[in-house]
């Protein structure tokens, strides 16, 4: 999709849907939350790191506080996952909050993400096949998941 009017900040009622081959659109349920970029007091760092690490399995672009919604209870939702296989880094150094990520926090989140690894990989493969991703993309995501710790440690300089 793209904005009809690029001078407007909002996408709501300002979206032109594109019909490109291989494009999958999904619409999430409405949630009670606002963009973290506008509500920095709602940042739940553990969940934010988990979202970043999970998105990196798919190498999804555009991971920033604008694309994470949060509510007053600390619940977070990742939005705007697109361009799978494009992003080179996990968090990106442009985001100021990245400096607050500790090795201990990453290790805690990785332990959670790696728990029941085989079952999670099977679920990811099933969903990617359902949405007709190419075999090569599925294999690459599996490799990204397996190398997650190595990749994040390298990016963070640990």
N, C-alpha and C positions, 0 to 999 in steps of 0.2 A: 504494500500500500504506500501511498504518498499523500502529502498534504495537498489539498486543493488550493489553499491560500497560505503560502509560506510566511506571510507577515503575521499570522496568528500563532500564538504559543500553543494553543490547544489542538488536539487531534479530534476531540469530540465534535461530531457534526461537521468535520473538516477533512474527511478521509475519502480518497479515491482508491478503490480497490482495483488491483492489477490482476490480470488473468495470465500469469506467466506459467509455463510448464514446470511442474514439480513444486509449485507453491501450495502450501497448506496454511489455511487461516484457522485460527481457533479463537473463541471468545470466552474469556474467563467469567466466572460468576462475579457479580458485584460484591466488593468487600468494603468493610468499614475501616478505611484507612486513607492516608494521604501520602504523597511522595516524600521520601526521607529527605530529599534536597530542600523541602520546605518545612520539614518537621524533624530537625536533627536531634531533638530531645527524645525522639522515639527510637533511636538507633539501639538495637540489640546486637552487639558486636559478634557474639557467637553465631547467631542466626545469619547475620550478614556475611560472615566468613563462609558459613556453610553454603549459602546461595552462590557465592563467588566460586567456590571449589566445585560445586555441582555443575554450574554453568560451564566451567572450564572442561569438563568431561566432553562436552559437545563443541567446545571452542566457539561459543556463542558471542557475538559482538555486543557492544554497548552496555557493559556492566558499570553502572554508576548509580548514585543515589536517586536520580530521577526515575530510574527503572526498577526501583524497589519501593513498594508501598508498606507503610507501617501504621499500626494503631497504637492507642494509649496503653494497651496490655503488653506491648513488645512483640506482637505477632507481625511477621513480615511476609510479603508476597513478591516474588520476582515477576516482572512483566517485560514485554518487548524482547522476547527471545527470537532472534532472527539471524540469518546468515550463518548457519551451522558450518563449522570447519574453517572459519576465517580468522578468528582472534588468535594472536600469537601468545599473548601473556594472560595471566590469570586475573590479576587485580588491576594492573596498570599503575604507573607511578603518578599520573596526573591527579588522582583522587587523594585529597589531603588526609582522609581518615585511614589510609593504608599504613601510615607511620605508627598507628596505634595497634597494629596486629602483632601479637607476640608468638614466638615459637610454641610456647605452652598452649596457647589458644588453638593454633593450627593443629597441633598434635591431638588435642581433645576432639576437635571437629573431624579430623581424619579418622580417628578411632571409631567415631559414630558412623561416618560414611563407609568405612571398610567392614563394619559389622555385617554379617550375612552377605558378604561380597558376591558369592555365586548366585544367590537368589536375586540380588539387585541387578546383576548383569543380565540374567535371564529376562527380568522384567523390562529392562531397557531395550534389549534385542526384540522382544515381543512388540513393544510399542513402536519401535522404529520400523519394523516390518509392516505393522498395521498401517503406518502412514507412508509406506512404499519408499523408504530410504534405500539407496543403493547399498549393495553388500560391502563395498569399499568404505562407505561412510560409517556403517555399523562396526566394521572391524577397527577403523580408526578411533571411534569412540571407546571401544573396549580397551585399546592400547592406552588411550588417554587416562582412563579410569585406573588402569593398572599402574601407570607411571605418575599418578597424582602427587604423591609425597615428594618424589624426586623433582618434579616440575616446580612445585610451590617452594621447596627449599632453595632451588637454584634462583628462582625469581626474587626471593626475599634475601638472598645472600647469606644463607645459613650453612 
